[in-house]
Structures are given as structure tokens and as C-alpha cells.
Amino acid sequence: MSRHIVDHRKSPEGGRLKHFVALEKSHGEEGSHPAARALHERAVTREKSAKLREYVRIERGDTA
């Protein structure tokens, strides 16, 4: 008895990544809007105390 088609492993070709790279190449920097490019390149800033506050809230047993 053979396996169902869903039970077979996916090929390790990275289909999603391949499509993303193709989009970046075709609609890359020269085709992007300057605002979208600025959002893509900006650094992520996070407040460190917010993470600590959430851990303390969970430890106390408070629910959101």
C-alpha cells in the first residue's frame, strides 16, 4: 500500500524563498517606492522594559 500524497515530504528546494527572491530581483530597489524602501531598511526598535513587563505579568498569572 502506498502513502497518501499528503504524507510525502516536500522537496527541499525552498519554494517560498525562491519566489521571494524572484520578486525582489524583478521589483527590487529600482522599482520600489521610496517610502516602502525606507520602511524595509529601517532598524527595528523595541522597548526592552515592555518585554520584561509581559514576562512579569505572565508570572503573576494575569491574563490579557
N, C-alpha and C positions, 0 to 999 in steps of 0.2 A: 504494500500500500504506500503510495507516495504522499508527501506532505502537501498541505494546502498551500496555495500561492502566497497567502499572508505569512505563513510560517517560515518562509525562506528569508535569509539575511539580505539586507540591502548591499549593493555594491559599494565599496569604499571610495567611490570617485568624488564624493563631496558635491553633489548636485546643486545644493543651495549656494554654496560658496562659489561654485563655477558661474552660476547665473549672476551673483552679486558682482563678481569681478568683471564679467562681461558688461554689466550695466555701468560700472564705474569707468570702464575704458571707453564706452560709447558716449556716455553722458557725463564724463568726468569734469575736471576743473574748468575747462574752456566752455562747457555747455551749461554749467550751473549758475544759478542766480547768486549774486554776491552775498545776499543775506543767508541763503542756505549754506553757502560755503563757510561763512563766518560761524554759523551755528555748529557745523560739523567740526571745525578746527578749534573751537574754544575749549578751555580746560574745564573739567568738572569740579565744582566746588561744593563741598558738603560740610555741614556744621558737625563737628565731632561730638559736641555735647548732646546733640539730638539722638545720636546712636546710643550713647550711654543712658540717656533718659528713657529710651524704649526698652533697653535691657532691664533697667531697674523696675519699670512698670510691669514687665512680664514676670520678673522675680517676685514682686509683691502680689501677683495674681490678678491685677486689674485687667479688665477686658476693654477693648476699644469701643 
